[in-house]
Amino acid sequence: MDFELRAAKEKYEREQRDKKEKARQRLDREKKLKEEAAKRQEAIDAAQRTRRIEEAGATLDAQQRQEEVMWLGDGIVFDKDYLGIPVPGNGDKLKLPASAFSELSSQNALDKGPMFFKVSVASERATASSSSESNAYRTEDMEANHTHAGVLEFTANEGFVEIPPHVWQNVGLASGSSSGLAKVKVCYVRLPKGTYAKLRPENPDFIDVPNHKAVLETKLRHHASMSVGDLLTVQHAGVDYGLRVMDLKPSSSVSVLETDMEVDVVGSGDNNEDGSSAQSRLLPLELGKSQTGVVPEGEYRYYKFSVDKTNGKAISSGELSLLVHLSVETSGGAADADVYIGAHPLLFPTKHNHDWSSHDKGSKVIMMTSSGREVGEGTFSIGVYGFSGTTSYQVLVEVKQAVQAPPGQKLGTRGSVSSPSSSHQQGEDGFEKCENCAQLIPHRTFALHEAYCRRHNVICKHPNCGIVLRKTEMEKHVHCGKCGQALQRDELEKHTKVFHEPLKCGCGAVLEMEQMVDHRASVCPLRQITCRFCGDMVQAGAEAENVRDRYRGLTQHESSCGSRTTPCDTCRRAIMLKEMDLHKAAAHGGPSQIESSLLSDSTPLSGQIGKITEHAGSNVRVADSQPYTPSYIECPICSRKFDGHETWQLNEHINTVHLSSQEEAASGMQVESSVVEETVNRFPFSTTKRTLSVACPICGMAVHSERDLSSHIDMVH
C-alpha cells in the first residue's frame, strides 16, 4: 500500500515538474518572441529614421550643391553627368554637346566671358580612384579627383563629353576603363585670373632646358585654366617633361587666359632610393677634367659643358682650340662607342641630329674649331653612343693653344701640301720640296730625307687622296667604294654601317646618315627650330599654307604662331606678330627685319629676291646698332643708281618712269599684264605731286600708304 502511494506521489510530482517546465519554456518562447518583435520594430523604426535622415541629408546636400554651383558659377547653374570619351589633343579644352550650349546661353553665360568647368569623376569611381598618382599632391581641403578645363566646341554627341589627355589624366582616369569610357561630372565655374604659379619638375632634366619662359608660354597657350595638383606635360626639342603644379595665387584654381603670371620652377621632386636627389641625364663636365663611364650597346650617355665668355672669344678668334677626347677601352676587342656633340638648345644629340660627330674605331678626338662651324661662348652637349658591346670610356673636354702651321707648310699628311708661290718662298729661305711626300725639307737634311722617304714611304694613288704612307701600311689602306673616304681595312665595316646604312626619319624619309643630318636640320617637317615669335624650340612642320608666309621663309608653326596679335608699341593697334615688322616699316617709318637684313649686306638691292628669301628663312636677328647703308640708292625695278641717301629722287623716278604707262611698267617690273594693269590702275599717274612715303620692305618700291603696300605685296610678291 505504501509502495503504491509513493509511486503515485512521485508520478504526480513528476507531472507537476513537467507542467512547470513546459509552462516556463512557453513563457520563455513568448518572451523571446516579444523581444524579437520589439527588436524588429526598433529596426524598422531605426531604418525609417535613417531613411528620413538620409532623405533630409540628401535634400540638404542638393540644396548646398545647388548653392555651391550657383556660387561657383556666379549665378549660372550647370551641373551635368556625362560619359567621358578620351580624344587626342593639346591643352585642357573639352568638347561638350549642343544641349550644353543651349542651356548655358539661356543663362547668359556667354556674356560673362570665357567659360570654365570643374571636371570630376562620378561618385562610384571616386573611391577606386582616390589613390591615383595624379592626385597625390592635392591639398587636403580640396576635393580629390577633379581638375578644371575650358571648352573648345559644342559638337560632341548628346550624353558624351570629349576629354583631351591632360584633363583625362588629371581627373584620375589615366588608366580609363575596359571600354575606354568613364562617367564624369561637369560643372560650370568662374575662375579668377592667375597671378602666381609654383611648378616642380617631375625629373631634373627640365632644369637643362634653356628657355623656360618660352616653353611654358607655348604650353599654356593651349590651356584655359590651371589647378593645384595638375601635371603639365611640356615638350622641348622632342622630349616630354612633367611639371607638377604646387601652388597658385589668388586661388587653388585659376584662369591663364590673357593674364601675366609670375612662375617659379623649384627643384625636382624625384629622389633616389637612398633619399638623395635624382641626377639629370646631362651630367656636368668641367673643362680639363675627365669622367669615366660605361655605355651598353645601342644606348646613350649624355654630358654637358660650358664655354665662358673669355674662352669663347679666344676660340672664335682662333687663338684657342676646343677638343673633345673619348678614350675607349678596347681590351675585349668588340666594344666600341661613338661620340655626338650638339650646341644648345639641342640638349640630346643623336646620330639623326647633331652638329659634330666622330666614328673612328677606338679612341677618338674631335677638334670642334676645325669643322667650319662657329664655336664660341655657350653650352654644349656630348652624347656617347654604345656602337657595339658594353663599352668603358673616358671623356675629356679641353681648351688648348691653337697649333699654327710653319710658314708655307700645311699640317697633315696629304701630298698636295703647299702652293707654288709658298714653295718658292720656302726654297729661298732654305727649304726644298720632296718629290715623294711633297713636304718642305731643309736643304741641309734634304738628301738624307729623300733617300729615306723613297725607300720607306709611298703616296696613295687614289683620286683626291695623296696620303703619304709607310709601304708596310699600304696594304691596310683602303677607300670606301661609295664615298671614296680613306680608311684602315678594319674600319671599313664600321664606316659602311655608320655612314651608308639607310636611316628612317619620322617623316618617312629614308637616307644615309650625313644626308639624314642635313635633312633633319633643313627640310624635315619634324625638325626642331627656335620659333622667331614665341622663342620656344618646336617642330617646324610643313611649308606654310599662306604664300606670303612661305615667301618670307616662315614654317608651318611660325605661320600659325605669328598669326597671334599683340598691341603695337607705338600706336597700340592689334597687329599680327608676323606682320609687326611690316607695320612698323609702313606706319612708323622704322626698318623691317628684311630691310635691316638687306641693308647689312654689302650687295646692292637689285635682283636680290633670292637673297631676301635666304635672310628670311635663316631667322636673322637685327642688332640694335646703326645699320650700314650704301653710298647710293638703287631702283629695285631698273637698277638705276641715285647718289646720296635721299629717297625723294627714287620715289619721283618710280612715280614718273615706272607708274606713268602700262608699257613702261610692264618692261620695268617684268610681271604679268593683268598684274601690271591692276597696279597702274591702283597707282595712276597724276600731274599733282604725290608723296611716296612708304617703301616695300621686300623690293624697295615706294607706295603711298600702308593699305597700298599690303595690296602691292599681295599682287607682286
C-alpha positions as a printed Julia matrix, in Angstrom:
717×3 Matrix{Float64}:
   0.0     0.0      0.0
   2.74    2.38     0.92
   4.59    1.45    -2.23
   1.64    2.41    -4.39
   1.2     5.72    -2.59
   4.86    6.57    -3.07
   4.68    5.69    -6.75
   1.54    7.78    -7.21
   3.18   10.68    -5.37
   6.3    10.51    -7.47
   4.24   10.38   -10.61
   2.24   13.38    -9.54
   5.35   15.33    -8.67
   6.95   14.4    -11.98
   3.87   15.53   -13.87
   3.85   18.8    -11.96
   7.51   19.37   -12.74
   6.86   18.63   -16.39
   3.96   21.07   -16.46
   6.03   23.76   -14.76
   8.9    23.17   -17.17
   6.61   23.35   -20.17
   4.98   26.47   -18.76
   8.43   28.05   -18.2
   9.54   27.12   -21.71
   6.33   28.56   -23.11
   6.9    31.77   -21.2
  10.49   31.9    -22.43
   9.36   31.43   -26.0
   6.73   34.11   -25.67
   9.31   36.43   -24.1
  11.78   35.8    -26.9
   9.12   36.36   -29.49
   8.17   39.64   -27.84
  11.82   40.67   -27.67
  12.36   39.74   -31.31
   9.23   41.61   -32.29
  10.43   44.6    -30.32
  13.83   44.4    -32.0
  12.24   44.13   -35.4
  10.09   47.12   -34.61
  13.11   49.04   -33.39
  14.99   48.1    -36.54
  12.09   49.21   -38.66
  11.85   52.45   -36.72
  15.63   52.96   -36.99
  15.58   52.27   -40.71
  12.75   54.71   -41.12
  14.59   57.29   -39.04
  17.8    56.67   -41.08
  15.9    56.94   -44.31
  14.3    60.16   -43.19
  17.71   61.47   -42.09
  19.27   60.42   -45.39
  16.47   62.0    -47.33
  16.85   65.15   -45.32
  20.64   65.0    -45.77
  20.28   64.41   -49.5
  17.9    67.32   -49.72
  20.31   69.46   -47.73
  23.24   68.28   -49.86
  21.28   69.03   -53.01
  20.5    72.46   -51.69
  24.11   73.03   -50.69
  25.29   71.67   -54.05
  22.85   73.95   -55.81
  24.06   76.89   -53.77
  27.69   75.9    -54.37
  27.12   75.5    -58.1
  25.35   78.83   -58.21
  28.14   80.46   -56.19
  30.91   78.89   -58.28
  29.09   79.79   -61.47
  28.32   83.33   -60.35
  24.59   82.73   -60.66
  24.78   80.24   -63.53
  23.74   76.67   -62.74
  25.19   73.94   -64.93
  26.0    70.6    -63.3
  25.71   67.58   -65.6
  26.82   63.96   -65.68
  28.31   62.76   -68.96
  30.07   59.75   -70.34
  33.64   60.86   -70.94
  35.49   59.87   -74.14
  39.29   60.28   -74.31
  40.37   62.05   -77.51
  43.82   63.2    -78.7
  44.7    66.85   -78.46
  46.66   69.55   -76.67
  45.56   71.67   -73.77
  42.58   71.35   -71.44
  39.59   72.29   -73.58
  36.55   70.0    -73.69
  34.03   69.3    -76.41
  30.5    69.4    -74.99
  27.16   68.53   -76.66
  24.98   71.16   -78.28
  22.43   70.96   -75.45
  25.07   72.32   -73.07
  25.45   75.39   -75.28
  21.7    75.96   -75.3
  21.45   75.67   -71.52
  24.44   77.93   -70.9
  23.39   80.54   -73.43
  19.89   80.64   -71.94
  21.52   81.71   -68.66
  23.66   84.36   -70.43
  26.88   82.51   -69.66
  28.37   83.76   -72.93
  28.14   87.34   -71.69
  30.34   86.61   -68.68
  33.46   85.88   -70.7
  35.43   82.64   -71.09
  33.69   79.54   -69.74
  35.41   77.19   -67.29
  34.26   73.83   -66.0
  35.1    71.71   -62.99
  35.57   68.13   -64.18
  35.42   65.31   -61.62
  34.87   61.58   -61.62
  31.45   60.11   -60.88
  30.78   59.01   -57.29
  31.06   55.26   -57.97
  34.62   55.76   -59.22
  35.77   58.19   -56.55
  36.82   55.54   -54.02
  38.62   53.41   -56.58
  40.48   56.38   -57.99
  41.17   58.28   -54.77
  44.68   56.85   -54.55
  45.55   57.84   -58.1
  49.06   59.14   -58.5
  47.91   62.19   -60.42
  46.1    63.47   -57.28
  48.77   62.6    -54.72
  49.82   66.25   -54.43
  46.38   67.83   -53.94
  45.76   69.67   -50.7
  43.62   68.02   -48.03
  40.89   70.64   -48.11
  40.29   70.07   -51.83
  38.02   67.52   -53.37
  40.08   64.67   -54.85
  39.83   63.51   -58.44
  38.99   66.76   -60.13
  40.53   69.44   -62.29
  39.37   72.42   -64.32
  39.07   72.9    -68.05
  37.83   75.25   -70.75
  35.59   74.49   -73.7
  36.67   74.15   -77.32
  33.46   73.3    -79.16
  29.88   72.19   -78.59
  29.98   69.4    -81.15
  30.03   66.23   -79.03
  27.25   63.67   -79.18
  24.45   64.06   -76.66
  25.29   62.48   -73.32
  29.04   62.46   -74.06
  31.94   64.8    -73.43
  35.24   64.56   -75.32
  38.19   64.94   -72.95
  41.81   65.67   -74.01
  44.69   63.69   -72.43
  45.69   66.45   -69.98
  42.23   66.55   -68.37
  41.77   62.8    -68.59
  44.97   62.2    -66.65
  44.48   64.88   -64.0
  40.93   63.82   -63.25
  42.34   60.42   -62.26
  41.26   58.46   -65.33
  44.73   57.76   -66.74
  44.02   54.03   -66.9
  40.47   54.57   -68.11
  38.14   51.56   -68.15
  37.82   48.4    -70.16
  35.56   50.17   -72.64
  37.69   53.32   -72.76
  34.84   55.41   -71.27
  34.21   56.84   -67.81
  31.42   58.71   -66.06
  32.36   62.29   -65.25
  30.63   65.3    -63.75
  30.97   68.66   -65.49
  30.12   71.81   -63.55
  30.3    75.41   -64.77
  32.51   77.63   -62.59
  34.06   81.09   -62.65
  37.81   81.32   -62.08
  39.95   84.33   -61.17
  42.93   85.3    -63.31
  46.13   83.77   -62.05
  48.97   85.94   -60.78
  51.46   83.37   -59.45
  52.28   79.7    -60.01
  54.88   77.42   -58.48
  55.83   74.39   -60.55
  58.05   71.44   -59.71
  59.59   69.25   -62.44
  58.95   65.53   -62.11
  62.56   64.87   -63.16
  65.68   67.08   -63.11
  66.12   67.14   -66.9
  63.86   70.2    -67.19
  66.47   72.36   -65.45
  68.68   71.98   -68.56
  66.04   73.47   -70.87
  67.5    76.87   -71.85
  64.31   78.95   -72.14
  61.72   78.04   -69.51
  59.62   81.12   -70.23
  59.15   80.29   -73.91
  58.43   76.61   -73.19
  55.77   77.42   -70.61
  54.18   80.12   -72.77
  53.91   77.65   -75.65
  52.3    75.06   -73.36
  49.86   77.4    -71.62
  48.76   78.89   -74.93
  46.57   75.79   -75.35
  45.23   75.97   -71.78
  42.39   77.92   -70.25
  42.9    77.03   -66.58
  45.31   75.56   -64.07
  44.68   73.77   -60.76
  46.89   72.8    -57.84
  47.96   69.19   -58.26
  47.72   69.19   -62.04
  50.54   67.62   -64.03
  51.57   69.71   -67.05
  53.43   67.85   -69.79
  55.58   70.24   -71.81
  57.74   69.38   -74.8
  61.1    70.81   -75.78
  63.3    69.54   -78.6
  61.15   66.42   -78.93
  61.47   65.48   -75.22
  58.49   65.48   -72.82
  58.87   66.96   -69.34
  56.35   66.71   -66.48
  55.69   69.73   -64.25
  53.57   69.42   -61.1
  51.53   72.49   -60.05
  52.39   73.03   -56.39
  50.84   76.41   -55.64
  48.66   79.03   -57.31
  47.52   82.53   -56.45
  45.0    84.01   -55.81
  43.13   80.67   -55.73
  43.8    76.96   -55.94
  42.33   77.05   -59.48
  42.91   80.0    -61.78
  42.4    81.19   -65.33
  45.51   81.54   -67.53
  43.77   83.44   -70.34
  45.06   86.95   -71.08
  46.99   87.28   -67.85
  50.59   87.81   -66.8
  51.72   85.23   -64.26
  54.84   85.03   -62.16
  56.11   81.45   -62.37
  58.65   79.81   -60.07
  60.22   76.49   -61.08
  61.53   74.75   -57.96
  63.79   71.7    -57.68
  62.85   68.28   -58.98
  60.71   66.02   -56.81
  62.42   62.77   -57.8
  64.69   61.1    -55.26
  66.81   58.01   -55.34
  66.27   55.05   -53.04
  68.85   56.41   -50.57
  66.96   59.72   -50.37
  69.41   61.74   -52.45
  68.19   63.92   -55.29
  67.89   62.31   -58.7
  70.51   63.27   -61.27
  69.85   64.75   -64.67
  70.67   62.78   -67.8
  73.02   65.63   -68.72
  75.95   65.13   -66.37
  78.1    68.25   -65.85
  81.59   68.1    -67.31
  84.31   70.58   -66.38
  86.91   71.69   -68.89
  90.16   69.84   -68.35
  88.65   67.18   -66.03
  87.84   63.74   -67.4
  84.95   61.49   -66.41
  84.6    57.74   -66.82
  81.5    55.78   -67.66
  80.03   52.64   -69.18
  77.54   52.61   -72.04
  75.67   49.5    -73.24
  75.2    48.84   -76.92
  72.51   50.99   -78.52
  72.21   53.43   -75.61
  73.42   56.99   -74.95
  75.21   58.64   -72.05
  75.0    62.42   -72.03
  77.25   65.17   -70.68
  77.19   68.96   -70.87
  79.93   71.56   -70.67
  80.03   75.34   -70.97
  82.44   77.76   -72.59
  82.68   81.1    -70.8
  82.91   84.49   -72.46
  86.72   84.75   -72.25
  87.4    81.34   -73.77
  84.58   81.86   -76.27
  86.22   84.98   -77.7
  89.62   83.27   -77.89
  88.1    80.23   -79.62
  86.16   82.39   -82.09
  89.31   84.34   -82.96
  91.32   81.15   -83.5
  93.7    81.67   -80.58
  92.42   78.56   -78.77
  91.16   75.18   -79.95
  88.3    73.25   -78.33
  88.91   69.49   -78.27
  86.71   66.61   -77.12
  88.51   63.34   -76.3
  86.79   59.97   -75.99
  89.12   57.21   -74.81
  87.64   53.75   -75.28
  88.92   50.6    -73.59
  89.39   48.03   -76.34
  90.77   45.16   -74.27
  87.88   42.92   -75.35
  88.22   43.98   -78.97
  84.48   44.06   -79.78
  83.37   47.03   -77.65
  83.29   50.47   -79.29
  81.49   53.79   -78.84
  80.81   56.85   -80.98
  80.53   60.46   -79.87
  77.99   63.09   -80.96
  78.09   66.76   -79.96
  75.36   69.38   -80.17
  75.17   73.06   -79.27
  72.28   74.11   -77.05
  69.31   74.36   -77.42
  69.92   70.84   -78.81
  70.14   69.01   -75.48
  70.41   65.38   -76.54
  72.39   64.88   -79.77
  71.83   61.6    -81.63
  73.02   60.0    -84.84
  70.0    61.58   -86.56
  70.54   65.07   -85.2
  73.92   66.5    -84.17
  76.46   69.19   -85.01
  79.74   67.28   -84.62
  80.48   63.55   -84.54
  83.32   61.04   -84.69
  83.08   57.38   -85.64
  86.72   56.34   -85.64
  87.35   52.89   -84.3
  88.67   53.0    -80.74
  89.61   56.28   -79.07
  88.77   59.49   -80.92
  89.31   63.24   -80.78
  87.07   65.98   -82.18
  88.55   69.43   -82.74
  85.34   71.42   -82.79
  87.04   74.57   -84.08
  88.28   72.86   -87.26
  84.86   71.78   -88.56
  83.87   75.06   -90.21
  81.08   75.65   -87.65
  81.27   78.7    -85.41
  82.21   77.81   -81.84
  82.13   80.37   -79.06
  80.52   81.15   -75.76
  77.69   78.79   -74.89
  76.69   75.37   -73.6
  77.22   72.1    -75.47
  76.03   68.52   -75.0
  78.03   65.34   -75.61
  76.31   62.06   -76.4
  78.38   58.88   -76.03
  76.67   56.14   -78.06
  77.35   52.45   -77.5
  78.09   51.21   -81.02
  78.92   47.6    -80.12
  79.13   45.74   -76.83
  79.28   47.29   -73.37
  81.97   49.96   -73.61
  84.0    51.54   -70.83
  85.15   55.01   -71.77
  86.71   58.22   -70.52
  85.5    61.6    -71.84
  87.51   64.82   -71.61
  86.97   68.36   -72.93
  89.92   70.72   -73.03
  90.88   74.1    -74.42
  94.4    74.25   -75.86
  96.52   76.78   -77.64
  95.77   76.63   -81.36
  98.51   74.9    -83.38
  99.87   77.11   -86.14
 101.49   75.59   -89.23
 105.04   76.69   -90.13
 105.15   79.31   -92.92
 104.36   77.73   -96.28
 103.84   74.25   -94.84
 100.48   72.59   -94.32
  99.76   70.43   -91.34
  98.73   66.9    -92.31
  99.95   64.08   -94.46
  98.37   64.7    -97.84
 100.56   65.12  -100.91
  99.22   68.44  -102.19
 100.67   70.47   -99.37
 101.53   74.0   -100.43
 101.06   76.33  -103.31
 103.86   77.04  -105.83
 104.34   80.54  -104.53
 104.78   79.36  -100.95
 107.11   76.54  -102.08
 109.25   79.03  -103.96
 109.39   81.29  -100.92
 110.43   78.42   -98.69
 113.06   77.43  -101.21
 114.59   80.88  -100.86
 114.54   80.51   -97.07
 116.49   77.23   -97.17
 113.74   74.65   -97.79
 113.22   72.27  -100.68
 110.17   70.26  -101.67
 110.42   66.47  -101.56
 109.01   64.98  -104.77
 107.89   61.83  -102.97
 105.97   63.21   -99.96
 105.58   66.84  -101.13
 106.83   68.18   -97.8
 109.24   71.14   -97.41
 112.56   69.88   -96.09
 115.6    72.0    -95.01
 118.49   71.95   -97.51
 120.92   70.52   -95.02
 118.89   67.31   -94.48
 117.12   67.08   -97.83
 119.38   64.39   -99.37
 119.1    62.16   -96.3
 115.32   62.66   -96.1
 114.8    61.94   -99.82
 116.77   58.7    -99.69
 114.88   57.51   -96.6
 111.5    58.7    -97.91
 111.75   56.93  -101.27
 112.77   53.71   -99.56
 110.03   53.64   -96.88
 107.15   55.93   -97.95
 104.64   55.8   -100.76
 101.8    58.11  -101.85
  98.29   56.7   -102.33
  97.31   56.97  -106.0
  93.57   57.1   -105.33
  91.98   60.27  -106.8
  91.83   63.16  -104.32
  93.73   61.18  -101.69
  97.51   61.65  -101.87
  98.15   60.42   -98.32
 101.79   59.52   -97.61
 102.01   56.06   -96.03
 104.59   53.59   -94.94
 104.99   50.82   -97.52
 104.16   48.28   -94.79
 100.87   50.12   -94.06
  99.78   50.41   -97.67
  98.06   47.0    -97.56
  95.79   48.2    -94.73
  94.92   51.45   -96.52
  91.57   51.2    -98.4
  88.92   53.57   -99.76
  85.16   53.32   -99.37
  83.59   52.26  -102.63
  80.65   54.65  -102.16
  82.14   57.89  -100.85
  85.87   57.32  -101.5
  86.95   58.13   -97.93
  90.37   56.82   -96.91
  90.19   54.19   -94.14
  92.03   51.4    -92.46
  90.85   47.99   -93.63
  89.45   47.07   -90.21
  87.47   50.35   -90.14
  85.67   49.77   -93.45
  82.89   47.62   -91.97
  82.04   50.18   -89.28
  82.25   53.05   -91.77
  79.79   51.3    -94.1
  77.38   50.56   -91.25
  77.5    54.07   -89.84
  77.55   56.21   -92.97
  75.89   54.12   -95.67
  73.2    52.05   -93.97
  69.89   53.86   -94.53
  68.19   55.55   -91.58
  64.46   56.17   -91.42
  63.19   59.56   -90.35
  59.89   60.01   -88.52
  58.55   61.89   -91.55
  59.09   58.79   -93.75
  62.34   59.8    -95.47
  64.99   57.08   -95.76
  68.52   58.5    -96.1
  72.12   57.81   -95.2
  73.48   59.39   -92.03
  75.07   62.55   -93.44
  72.06   63.19   -95.66
  69.79   62.47   -92.68
  71.59   65.06   -90.55
  71.18   67.67   -93.3
  67.56   66.61   -93.77
  66.77   66.96   -90.05
  68.49   70.34   -89.97
  66.88   71.95   -93.03
  63.8    70.38   -94.63
  62.27   67.75   -92.32
  58.83   68.82   -91.03
  59.72   67.16   -87.71
  62.93   69.16   -87.28
  63.28   71.31   -84.22
  63.51   75.07   -84.76
  63.56   78.06   -82.45
  60.38   79.94   -83.32
  61.1    83.61   -84.02
  57.77   84.6    -82.44
  57.42   82.51   -79.27
  61.11   81.7    -78.71
  60.41   78.03   -77.99
  62.09   75.1    -79.7
  59.28   73.36   -81.58
  58.65   71.21   -84.61
  58.84   73.25   -87.78
  56.01   71.48   -89.56
  55.42   71.53   -93.31
  55.57   74.58   -95.54
  53.24   77.4    -94.59
  49.91   77.33   -96.42
  49.98   81.1    -96.9
  52.04   82.06   -99.97
  53.32   85.24   -98.37
  54.45   83.31   -95.31
  56.27   80.8    -97.5
  57.95   83.63   -99.36
  59.13   85.14   -96.09
  60.59   81.77   -95.05
  58.08   81.01   -92.29
  57.46   77.39   -91.36
  54.03   75.97   -90.64
  54.44   76.53   -86.9
  55.76   80.06   -87.34
  52.92   80.9    -89.71
  50.4    79.78   -87.1
  52.28   81.21   -84.13
  52.85   84.52   -85.91
  49.12   84.91   -86.53
  48.65   85.87   -82.88
  48.04   89.57   -82.34
  49.78   91.95   -79.97
  49.49   95.72   -79.49
  51.98   97.84   -81.41
  54.38   99.64   -79.08
  53.76  102.94   -80.88
  50.12  103.1    -81.92
  48.68  100.28   -79.72
  46.87   98.74   -82.67
  46.43   94.96   -82.55
  48.84   93.63   -85.19
  49.77   90.06   -86.03
  53.26   89.17   -84.85
  54.38   88.14   -88.33
  53.2    91.48   -89.74
  54.63   93.65   -86.97
  57.88   94.5    -88.78
  55.92   95.36   -91.93
  53.51   97.51   -89.91
  56.34   99.4    -88.21
  58.07   99.97   -91.55
  54.91  101.19   -93.21
  53.14  103.09   -90.42
  56.0   104.37   -88.29
  58.93  104.57   -90.67
  61.13  102.02   -88.87
  63.17   99.42   -90.81
  61.66   95.98   -91.05
  63.64   92.84   -90.36
  64.04   92.19   -94.09
  65.16   95.76   -94.78
  67.7    95.58   -91.98
  68.98   92.27   -93.31
  69.41   93.72   -96.79
  71.0    96.96   -95.61
  73.54   94.99   -93.57
  74.54   93.14   -96.75
  77.12   94.81   -98.98
  75.34   93.6   -102.15
  73.06   96.15  -103.9
  69.3    95.75  -103.61
  68.62   94.98  -107.26
  67.94   91.39  -108.17
  68.02   90.26  -104.54
  64.78   88.31  -104.31
  66.72   85.13  -103.59
  68.8    86.99  -101.01
  65.66   88.17   -99.25
  64.31   84.65   -99.05
  67.59   83.38   -97.67
  67.68   86.0    -94.92
  64.05   85.45   -94.02
  64.49   81.71   -93.75
  67.59   81.84   -91.58
  65.91   83.75   -88.74
  68.28   86.71   -88.84
  68.09   88.91   -85.76
  68.67   92.61   -86.24
  71.11   94.2    -83.81
  70.42   97.49   -82.07
  73.48   99.16   -83.59
  73.22  101.58   -86.53
  72.82   99.54   -89.77
  75.22  100.03   -92.66
  73.81  101.94   -95.62
  75.45  102.1    -99.06
  76.6   105.4   -100.57
  73.9   105.25  -103.21
  70.29  104.19  -103.64
  69.36  101.81  -106.43
  65.98  101.48  -108.1
  64.66   97.98  -107.37
  62.98   97.86  -110.83
  65.51   99.18  -113.35
  68.68   99.22  -111.14
  69.33  102.93  -111.82
  71.57  104.43  -109.13
  70.94  107.71  -107.3
  73.66  109.4   -105.26
  73.18  110.06  -101.58
  70.52  108.7    -99.25
  67.54  110.93  -100.04
  64.58  108.82  -101.11
  62.62  111.58  -102.85
  64.65  111.16  -106.05
  63.96  107.42  -106.11
  60.26  107.97  -105.3
  59.89  110.53  -108.1
  61.75  108.25  -110.51
  59.41  105.3   -109.74
  56.33  107.51  -109.92
  57.18  109.15  -113.25
  59.0   106.33  -115.07
  57.51  103.07  -113.86
  53.96  104.15  -112.98
  53.32  106.53  -115.91
  52.23  103.97  -118.54
  51.35  100.33  -118.79
  54.13   99.61  -121.3
  56.87  101.1   -119.11
  55.53   99.33  -116.04
  55.46   96.01  -117.91
  59.03   96.42  -119.18
  60.39   97.63  -115.84
  58.84   95.09  -113.47
  58.52   92.18  -115.89
  55.27   90.93  -114.42
  52.13   89.57  -115.99
  49.96   92.01  -117.93
  47.0    91.57  -115.58
  49.14   92.46  -112.59
  50.61   95.48  -114.42
  47.17   96.74  -115.38
  45.88   96.38  -111.83
  48.99   98.07  -110.46
  48.69  101.01  -112.88
  45.0   101.4   -112.1
  45.79  101.43  -108.38
  48.66  103.92  -108.75
  47.66  106.18  -111.75
  49.91  108.93  -112.98
  48.86  112.42  -111.96
  50.23  115.89  -112.66
  49.72  116.66  -108.98
  52.84  115.82  -106.98
  52.23  112.74  -104.83
  54.43  111.8   -101.89
  55.51  108.15  -101.93
  56.28  107.81   -98.22
  56.05  104.04   -97.67
  58.7   101.68   -99.07
  58.12   97.97   -99.68
  60.41   96.03   -97.3
  60.89   93.3    -99.95
  61.71   95.1   -103.19
  62.05   98.7   -102.0
  59.29  100.07  -104.25
  57.65  103.2   -102.78
  53.86  103.44  -102.4
  51.53  105.96  -100.76
  50.08  104.2    -97.72
  50.15  101.07   -95.65
  47.0    99.8    -97.4
  48.62  100.28  -100.81
  51.71   98.49   -99.51
  49.63   95.47   -98.5
  47.98   95.38  -101.92
  51.37   95.74  -103.62
  52.75   92.74  -101.71
  49.67   90.63  -102.49
  49.82   91.38  -106.23
  53.55   91.49  -106.93
  55.22   89.29  -104.35
